[in-house]
Amino acid sequence: MVNKNNLQETDPVFSFAVSPEFSKDQTVFAARGSGLYHSQDGGKTWQFSLESLGLETPLAISCVAVSPNFTEMPHVFAAGPGGVLCSRDGGQSWYVTMLPSPPPFVTALAVSPNYAKDGIVFACTMDDGVFRSSNRGVDWTAWNFGLFDLHVLSITVSPNFADDKNVYIGTESGIFRSVNGGLGWRELDFKVENAPVVSLAIPPNIGESQLLFAGSEERGVFYSVDRGTVWRLAEDAKLVGSVNSILLSDDNPEELCITIANEDSIIVSRNSGQTWQPWSLDLHFDDQILTVAAPKSVCPGSQLLVGLADGQIVNIKD
């Protein structure tokens, strides 16, 4: 069943953030051109999340992220023009931290999987590299040592961050890796002709796996089995245009279920990328796909939230 929830025409939906306890609280946030919205019924209805700020004009929110232990620490981070909005109560109240001037455009946010202990949050920017907070978003510092391309478009943090300190970012020219928690960066051998890198993903239950996926703007999906030393094109994933979302299952790392969204289609693999097929043969969208979230599972048959450039949130229900 497909439900189209159109909050506002030509109000793009840039990103989603799903509560880790979605099966219990049904909570998801949506970053939009008109602001931040939230749903507490699994995406059926949406409410404006920034009422407490008393805004007189719309405040565009480019991305949103939530803490990995959202039930105990309902912290939400949303990027606005030149700064980051932080909430400690699930979005009921907010404080705003401005990033150093000139105000940068934040392209992606990521929260440490070990957030309860380390309080680390990352904010990637279009022209100023990576900012890092180690006190839950109160203060931010640019950490760009070794980062030769400050145009950062995507980020993924290792599920084993508490132990391995690995962070990966995608830029206009390639991919960089940090092995010290985002304090320094080293460029990986990813061919510049395959960049920009607009999406990155690591399997949630990484175990001993060294898998890493990268979505390009025009060249398709690439994967590495050695944490980015060697890259291969997922040749059977015939995609055209920007690969805006890569979702990986957390069920079986040996047989990953992978869902990929590009500008006009969603495809899935149930065997770690060996073969691919459409999510649904009769699934069509009215405009460009900007973001996708799978609250419960990334395999067909589960719920999928699709954010479009024209403002629609398409809820494909399980």
C-alpha positions as a Markdown table, in Angstrom:
| # | Residue | x | y | z |
|---|---|---|---|---|
| 1 | Met | 0.0 | 0.0 | 0.0 |
| 2 | Val | 1.4 | 3.4 | -1.0 |
| 3 | Asn | 0.3 | 6.6 | 0.8 |
| 4 | Lys | 1.4 | 10.0 | -0.4 |
| 5 | Asn | 1.6 | 12.7 | 2.3 |
| 6 | Asn | 2.1 | 16.0 | 0.6 |
| 7 | Leu | 2.8 | 18.6 | 3.3 |
| 8 | Gln | 3.6 | 21.4 | 0.9 |
| 9 | Glu | 4.2 | 21.6 | -2.8 |
| 10 | Thr | 7.8 | 22.3 | -4.0 |
| 11 | Asp | 9.0 | 21.8 | -0.4 |
| 12 | Pro | 11.8 | 19.3 | -0.9 |
| 13 | Val | 12.3 | 16.4 | 1.6 |
| 14 | Phe | 16.1 | 16.3 | 2.1 |
| 15 | Ser | 16.6 | 13.5 | 4.7 |
| 16 | Phe | 14.9 | 11.3 | 7.3 |
| 17 | Ala | 16.1 | 10.2 | 10.8 |
| 18 | Val | 14.4 | 7.2 | 12.3 |
| 19 | Ser | 14.2 | 6.4 | 16.0 |
| 20 | Pro | 16.2 | 3.2 | 16.8 |
| 21 | Glu | 13.1 | 2.1 | 18.8 |
| 22 | Phe | 10.8 | 2.8 | 15.8 |
| 23 | Ser | 8.9 | -0.5 | 16.4 |
| 24 | Lys | 7.8 | 0.9 | 19.8 |
| 25 | Asp | 7.6 | 4.7 | 19.4 |
| 26 | Gln | 6.9 | 5.0 | 15.6 |
| 27 | Thr | 9.0 | 8.2 | 15.6 |
| 28 | Val | 10.7 | 9.6 | 12.5 |
| 29 | Phe | 11.9 | 13.1 | 11.6 |
| 30 | Ala | 12.0 | 14.7 | 8.2 |
| 31 | Ala | 14.3 | 17.6 | 7.1 |
| 32 | Arg | 12.5 | 19.8 | 4.6 |
| 33 | Gly | 12.9 | 23.1 | 2.8 |
| 34 | Ser | 10.2 | 24.5 | 5.1 |
| 35 | Gly | 11.7 | 23.2 | 8.4 |
| 36 | Leu | 11.8 | 20.1 | 10.5 |
| 37 | Tyr | 8.8 | 17.8 | 10.9 |
| 38 | His | 8.2 | 14.7 | 12.9 |
| 39 | Ser | 5.7 | 11.8 | 12.9 |
| 40 | Gln | 4.8 | 9.6 | 15.8 |
| 41 | Asp | 2.6 | 7.2 | 13.9 |
| 42 | Gly | 5.1 | 5.7 | 11.5 |
| 43 | Gly | 4.9 | 8.5 | 8.8 |
| 44 | Lys | 1.1 | 8.6 | 8.5 |
| 45 | Thr | 0.8 | 12.2 | 9.7 |
| 46 | Trp | 3.4 | 14.9 | 10.3 |
| 47 | Gln | 3.8 | 17.8 | 12.7 |
| 48 | Phe | 6.1 | 20.8 | 12.6 |
| 49 | Ser | 8.9 | 20.4 | 15.1 |
| 50 | Leu | 10.2 | 23.9 | 15.5 |
| 51 | Glu | 7.2 | 25.6 | 17.1 |
| 52 | Ser | 9.1 | 26.5 | 20.2 |
| 53 | Leu | 11.5 | 28.7 | 18.2 |
| 54 | Gly | 8.7 | 31.1 | 17.3 |
| 55 | Leu | 10.0 | 31.5 | 13.7 |
| 56 | Glu | 8.5 | 34.2 | 11.6 |
| 57 | Thr | 9.8 | 32.8 | 8.3 |
| 58 | Pro | 10.5 | 29.2 | 7.2 |
| 59 | Leu | 13.9 | 27.8 | 8.3 |
| 60 | Ala | 15.2 | 25.3 | 5.7 |
| 61 | Ile | 16.6 | 22.1 | 7.4 |
| 62 | Ser | 19.1 | 20.3 | 5.2 |
| 63 | Cys | 19.6 | 17.2 | 7.3 |
| 64 | Val | 18.6 | 15.5 | 10.6 |
| 65 | Ala | 20.0 | 12.9 | 12.9 |
| 66 | Val | 19.0 | 11.3 | 16.2 |
| 67 | Ser | 21.0 | 9.6 | 19.0 |
| 68 | Pro | 21.4 | 5.8 | 18.8 |
| 69 | Asn | 19.9 | 5.4 | 22.3 |
| 70 | Phe | 16.9 | 7.7 | 21.5 |
| 71 | Thr | 14.6 | 6.2 | 24.2 |
| 72 | Glu | 17.0 | 7.0 | 27.1 |
| 73 | Met | 18.5 | 10.1 | 25.4 |
| 74 | Pro | 16.0 | 11.6 | 23.0 |
| 75 | His | 18.6 | 13.9 | 21.4 |
| 76 | Val | 17.9 | 15.3 | 17.9 |
| 77 | Phe | 20.3 | 17.3 | 15.7 |
| 78 | Ala | 19.1 | 19.3 | 12.7 |
| 79 | Ala | 21.1 | 21.5 | 10.3 |
| 80 | Gly | 19.9 | 25.0 | 9.5 |
| 81 | Pro | 21.6 | 27.9 | 7.6 |
| 82 | Gly | 25.0 | 28.3 | 9.2 |
| 83 | Gly | 24.4 | 26.2 | 12.4 |
| 84 | Val | 23.0 | 23.2 | 14.1 |
| 85 | Leu | 19.8 | 23.0 | 16.1 |
| 86 | Cys | 20.0 | 20.6 | 19.1 |
| 87 | Ser | 17.2 | 19.1 | 21.2 |
| 88 | Arg | 17.5 | 17.1 | 24.4 |
| 89 | Asp | 13.7 | 16.2 | 24.6 |
| 90 | Gly | 12.8 | 14.6 | 21.3 |
| 91 | Gly | 12.3 | 17.9 | 19.5 |
| 92 | Gln | 10.0 | 19.8 | 21.9 |
| 93 | Ser | 12.6 | 22.5 | 22.7 |
| 94 | Trp | 15.8 | 23.6 | 20.9 |
| 95 | Tyr | 19.0 | 25.4 | 21.4 |
| 96 | Val | 21.0 | 26.7 | 18.4 |
| 97 | Thr | 24.8 | 26.6 | 17.9 |
| 98 | Met | 26.2 | 28.7 | 15.1 |
| 99 | Leu | 29.2 | 27.3 | 13.2 |
| 100 | Pro | 32.2 | 29.7 | 12.6 |
| 101 | Ser | 31.6 | 32.5 | 10.1 |
| 102 | Pro | 31.2 | 32.7 | 7.1 |
| 103 | Pro | 28.1 | 30.5 | 7.8 |
| 104 | Pro | 28.7 | 27.1 | 6.2 |
| 105 | Phe | 26.1 | 25.0 | 4.5 |
| 106 | Val | 25.7 | 21.6 | 6.4 |
| 107 | Thr | 25.3 | 18.7 | 4.0 |
| 108 | Ala | 25.2 | 15.8 | 6.5 |
| 109 | Leu | 25.0 | 15.0 | 10.2 |
| 110 | Ala | 26.2 | 11.8 | 12.0 |
| 111 | Val | 26.0 | 10.7 | 15.6 |
| 112 | Ser | 28.6 | 8.4 | 17.2 |
| 113 | Pro | 27.2 | 4.9 | 17.9 |
| 114 | Asn | 28.9 | 5.4 | 21.3 |
| 115 | Tyr | 27.2 | 8.7 | 21.8 |
| 116 | Ala | 26.0 | 7.9 | 25.4 |
| 117 | Lys | 29.6 | 7.8 | 26.5 |
| 118 | Asp | 31.5 | 10.0 | 24.1 |
| 119 | Gly | 28.9 | 12.6 | 23.1 |
| 120 | Ile | 30.4 | 12.9 | 19.6 |
| 121 | Val | 28.4 | 14.4 | 16.7 |
| 122 | Phe | 29.8 | 15.2 | 13.2 |
| 123 | Ala | 28.6 | 18.0 | 10.8 |
| 124 | Cys | 29.8 | 17.9 | 7.2 |
| 125 | Thr | 29.8 | 21.1 | 5.1 |
| 126 | Met | 29.8 | 22.0 | 1.5 |
| 127 | Asp | 32.9 | 24.2 | 1.6 |
| 128 | Asp | 34.4 | 24.1 | 5.1 |
| 129 | Gly | 35.1 | 20.4 | 5.7 |
| 130 | Val | 34.0 | 18.5 | 8.9 |
| 131 | Phe | 33.0 | 20.0 | 12.2 |
| 132 | Arg | 33.1 | 17.8 | 15.3 |
| 133 | Ser | 31.4 | 18.2 | 18.7 |
| 134 | Ser | 32.4 | 16.1 | 21.7 |
| 135 | Asn | 29.9 | 17.6 | 24.1 |
| 136 | Arg | 26.6 | 16.7 | 22.5 |
| 137 | Gly | 26.4 | 19.6 | 20.1 |
| 138 | Val | 27.2 | 22.5 | 22.4 |
| 139 | Asp | 30.5 | 23.4 | 20.8 |
| 140 | Trp | 31.9 | 22.6 | 17.4 |
| 141 | Thr | 35.4 | 22.5 | 16.1 |
| 142 | Ala | 36.7 | 22.1 | 12.5 |
| 143 | Trp | 38.9 | 19.0 | 12.2 |
| 144 | Asn | 40.3 | 19.0 | 8.6 |
| 145 | Phe | 43.9 | 17.8 | 9.1 |
| 146 | Gly | 44.7 | 15.8 | 6.0 |
| 147 | Leu | 41.4 | 16.6 | 4.3 |
| 148 | Phe | 42.4 | 18.1 | 0.9 |
| 149 | Asp | 38.8 | 18.4 | -0.3 |
| 150 | Leu | 36.6 | 20.5 | 2.0 |
| 151 | His | 33.5 | 19.9 | -0.2 |
| 152 | Val | 32.0 | 17.1 | 2.0 |
| 153 | Leu | 28.7 | 15.5 | 0.8 |
| 154 | Ser | 28.3 | 12.3 | 2.9 |
| 155 | Ile | 29.4 | 10.5 | 6.0 |
| 156 | Thr | 29.2 | 7.1 | 7.6 |
| 157 | Val | 30.5 | 6.1 | 11.0 |
| 158 | Ser | 31.7 | 2.6 | 11.9 |
| 159 | Pro | 29.2 | 0.7 | 14.1 |
| 160 | Asn | 32.4 | -0.3 | 16.1 |
| 161 | Phe | 33.4 | 3.3 | 16.5 |
| 162 | Ala | 34.0 | 2.9 | 20.2 |
| 163 | Asp | 36.9 | 0.5 | 19.4 |
| 164 | Asp | 38.1 | 1.3 | 15.8 |
| 165 | Lys | 37.4 | 5.1 | 15.6 |
| 166 | Asn | 36.7 | 4.8 | 11.9 |
| 167 | Val | 34.8 | 7.5 | 10.1 |
| 168 | Tyr | 34.4 | 7.8 | 6.3 |
| 169 | Ile | 33.4 | 10.9 | 4.3 |
| 170 | Gly | 32.5 | 11.3 | 0.6 |
| 171 | Thr | 33.6 | 14.5 | -1.1 |
| 172 | Glu | 33.5 | 16.1 | -4.6 |
| 173 | Ser | 36.8 | 14.4 | -5.4 |
| 174 | Gly | 36.6 | 11.0 | -3.6 |
| 175 | Ile | 36.6 | 9.4 | -0.2 |
| 176 | Phe | 38.5 | 10.1 | 3.0 |
| 177 | Arg | 38.9 | 7.9 | 6.1 |
| 178 | Ser | 39.7 | 8.8 | 9.7 |
| 179 | Val | 41.1 | 6.2 | 12.1 |
| 180 | Asn | 41.2 | 8.5 | 15.1 |
| 181 | Gly | 37.5 | 9.5 | 15.5 |
| 182 | Gly | 37.5 | 12.3 | 13.0 |
| 183 | Leu | 40.6 | 14.2 | 14.2 |
| 184 | Gly | 42.6 | 13.5 | 11.0 |
| 185 | Trp | 41.9 | 12.3 | 7.5 |
| 186 | Arg | 43.6 | 10.2 | 4.8 |
| 187 | Glu | 42.4 | 10.0 | 1.2 |
| 188 | Leu | 41.5 | 6.6 | -0.1 |
| 189 | Asp | 42.3 | 5.3 | -3.5 |
| 190 | Phe | 38.9 | 6.1 | -5.1 |
| 191 | Lys | 39.2 | 7.3 | -8.7 |
| 192 | Val | 38.3 | 11.0 | -9.1 |
| 193 | Glu | 36.4 | 10.3 | -12.2 |
| 194 | Asn | 33.9 | 8.2 | -10.1 |
| 195 | Ala | 33.3 | 11.1 | -7.8 |
| 196 | Pro | 31.4 | 13.1 | -6.3 |
| 197 | Val | 30.4 | 10.6 | -3.6 |
| 198 | Val | 27.0 | 11.5 | -2.4 |
| 199 | Ser | 26.2 | 8.5 | -0.1 |
| 200 | Leu | 28.1 | 6.1 | 2.0 |
| 201 | Ala | 27.1 | 3.0 | 4.1 |
| 202 | Ile | 28.6 | 0.4 | 6.4 |
| 203 | Pro | 26.7 | -2.8 | 7.5 |
| 204 | Pro | 25.2 | -2.2 | 10.9 |
| 205 | Asn | 26.4 | -5.6 | 12.3 |
| 206 | Ile | 29.8 | -5.2 | 10.8 |
| 207 | Gly | 31.6 | -7.9 | 12.9 |
| 208 | Glu | 34.8 | -8.8 | 11.1 |
| 209 | Ser | 33.5 | -7.5 | 7.8 |
| 210 | Gln | 35.3 | -4.7 | 6.1 |
| 211 | Leu | 32.5 | -3.9 | 3.7 |
| 212 | Leu | 31.9 | -0.3 | 2.6 |
| 213 | Phe | 29.5 | 1.1 | 0.0 |
| 214 | Ala | 29.7 | 4.4 | -1.9 |
| 215 | Gly | 27.1 | 6.0 | -4.1 |
| 216 | Ser | 28.3 | 8.3 | -6.8 |
| 217 | Glu | 26.6 | 11.2 | -8.5 |
| 218 | Glu | 26.7 | 9.7 | -12.0 |
| 219 | Arg | 28.7 | 6.4 | -12.0 |
| 220 | Gly | 26.6 | 4.1 | -9.9 |
| 221 | Val | 27.4 | 2.2 | -6.7 |
| 222 | Phe | 30.9 | 1.1 | -5.6 |
| 223 | Tyr | 31.9 | -1.3 | -2.9 |
| 224 | Ser | 35.0 | -2.3 | -1.0 |
| 225 | Val | 35.7 | -5.4 | 1.0 |
| 226 | Asp | 38.8 | -4.1 | 2.7 |
| 227 | Arg | 37.7 | -0.8 | 4.2 |
| 228 | Gly | 38.3 | 1.3 | 1.1 |
| 229 | Thr | 41.7 | 0.0 | -0.2 |
| 230 | Val | 40.3 | -1.5 | -3.4 |
| 231 | Trp | 36.9 | -0.4 | -5.0 |
| 232 | Arg | 34.7 | -2.3 | -7.4 |
| 233 | Leu | 31.7 | -1.2 | -9.4 |
| 234 | Ala | 28.4 | -3.0 | -8.6 |
| 235 | Glu | 28.0 | -3.6 | -12.3 |
| 236 | Asp | 24.6 | -5.3 | -12.1 |
| 237 | Ala | 23.1 | -2.3 | -10.2 |
| 238 | Lys | 22.3 | -0.4 | -13.4 |
| 239 | Leu | 21.5 | 3.0 | -12.1 |
| 240 | Val | 21.3 | 6.4 | -13.8 |
| 241 | Gly | 21.9 | 9.6 | -12.0 |
| 242 | Ser | 22.7 | 10.3 | -8.4 |
| 243 | Val | 22.7 | 7.5 | -5.9 |
| 244 | Asn | 21.1 | 9.4 | -3.0 |
| 245 | Ser | 20.6 | 6.6 | -0.5 |
| 246 | Ile | 22.2 | 3.3 | 0.4 |
| 247 | Leu | 20.4 | 1.2 | 3.1 |
| 248 | Leu | 21.9 | -2.0 | 4.5 |
| 249 | Ser | 20.2 | -4.7 | 6.6 |
| 250 | Asp | 21.3 | -5.7 | 10.1 |
| 251 | Asp | 20.1 | -9.2 | 9.9 |
| 252 | Asn | 22.8 | -11.3 | 8.3 |
| 253 | Pro | 26.1 | -9.8 | 7.3 |
| 254 | Glu | 26.9 | -12.8 | 5.2 |
| 255 | Glu | 23.8 | -12.2 | 3.0 |
| 256 | Leu | 23.2 | -8.5 | 3.1 |
| 257 | Cys | 20.0 | -7.1 | 1.9 |
| 258 | Ile | 20.9 | -3.8 | 0.2 |
| 259 | Thr | 18.4 | -1.1 | -0.9 |
| 260 | Ile | 19.5 | 1.7 | -3.2 |
| 261 | Ala | 17.7 | 4.8 | -4.3 |
| 262 | Asn | 18.7 | 6.9 | -7.2 |
| 263 | Glu | 16.8 | 9.8 | -8.7 |
| 264 | Asp | 13.9 | 7.9 | -10.1 |
| 265 | Ser | 14.0 | 4.3 | -8.9 |
| 266 | Ile | 14.6 | 2.0 | -5.9 |
| 267 | Ile | 16.4 | -1.4 | -6.4 |
| 268 | Val | 17.3 | -4.1 | -3.9 |
| 269 | Ser | 19.7 | -7.0 | -3.6 |
| 270 | Arg | 19.1 | -9.9 | -1.2 |
| 271 | Asn | 22.5 | -11.5 | -1.7 |
| 272 | Ser | 25.1 | -8.9 | -0.9 |
| 273 | Gly | 24.9 | -7.2 | -4.3 |
| 274 | Gln | 25.3 | -10.2 | -6.6 |
| 275 | Thr | 22.0 | -9.7 | -8.2 |
| 276 | Trp | 19.5 | -6.8 | -8.2 |
| 277 | Gln | 15.8 | -6.2 | -8.9 |
| 278 | Pro | 13.3 | -3.3 | -8.6 |
| 279 | Trp | 11.8 | -2.9 | -5.1 |
| 280 | Ser | 8.4 | -3.2 | -6.8 |
| 281 | Leu | 7.6 | -3.4 | -10.5 |
| 282 | Asp | 4.7 | -1.1 | -10.3 |
| 283 | Leu | 6.4 | 1.6 | -8.1 |
| 284 | His | 6.6 | 4.9 | -9.8 |
| 285 | Phe | 7.3 | 8.4 | -8.4 |
| 286 | Asp | 6.1 | 11.8 | -9.5 |
| 287 | Asp | 9.4 | 13.6 | -9.0 |
| 288 | Gln | 13.1 | 13.1 | -8.1 |
| 289 | Ile | 13.9 | 10.9 | -5.1 |
| 290 | Leu | 16.1 | 12.8 | -2.6 |
| 291 | Thr | 16.1 | 10.4 | 0.3 |
| 292 | Val | 14.8 | 7.1 | 1.6 |
| 293 | Ala | 14.4 | 5.5 | 5.0 |
| 294 | Ala | 13.5 | 1.9 | 6.0 |
| 295 | Pro | 12.2 | 2.1 | 9.6 |
| 296 | Lys | 12.0 | -1.6 | 10.1 |
| 297 | Ser | 13.9 | -3.5 | 7.4 |
| 298 | Val | 15.5 | -2.7 | 4.1 |
| 299 | Cys | 14.0 | -5.7 | 2.3 |
| 300 | Pro | 10.9 | -5.6 | 0.1 |
| 301 | Gly | 7.7 | -6.2 | 2.1 |
| 302 | Ser | 8.7 | -3.8 | 4.8 |
| 303 | Gln | 7.8 | -0.1 | 5.2 |
| 304 | Leu | 9.7 | 2.4 | 3.2 |
| 305 | Leu | 9.6 | 6.2 | 3.4 |
| 306 | Val | 10.5 | 8.1 | 0.3 |
| 307 | Gly | 11.2 | 11.9 | 0.2 |
| 308 | Leu | 10.7 | 13.6 | -3.1 |
| 309 | Ala | 11.9 | 16.9 | -4.5 |
| 310 | Asp | 8.3 | 18.2 | -5.0 |
| 311 | Gly | 7.5 | 17.8 | -1.2 |
| 312 | Gln | 5.8 | 14.4 | -1.2 |
| 313 | Ile | 6.6 | 11.8 | 1.4 |
| 314 | Val | 5.6 | 8.5 | -0.1 |
| 315 | Asn | 4.8 | 5.9 | 2.6 |
| 316 | Ile | 5.1 | 2.4 | 1.2 |
| 317 | Lys | 3.5 | 0.4 | 4.0 |
| 318 | Asp | 4.3 | -3.2 | 5.0 |
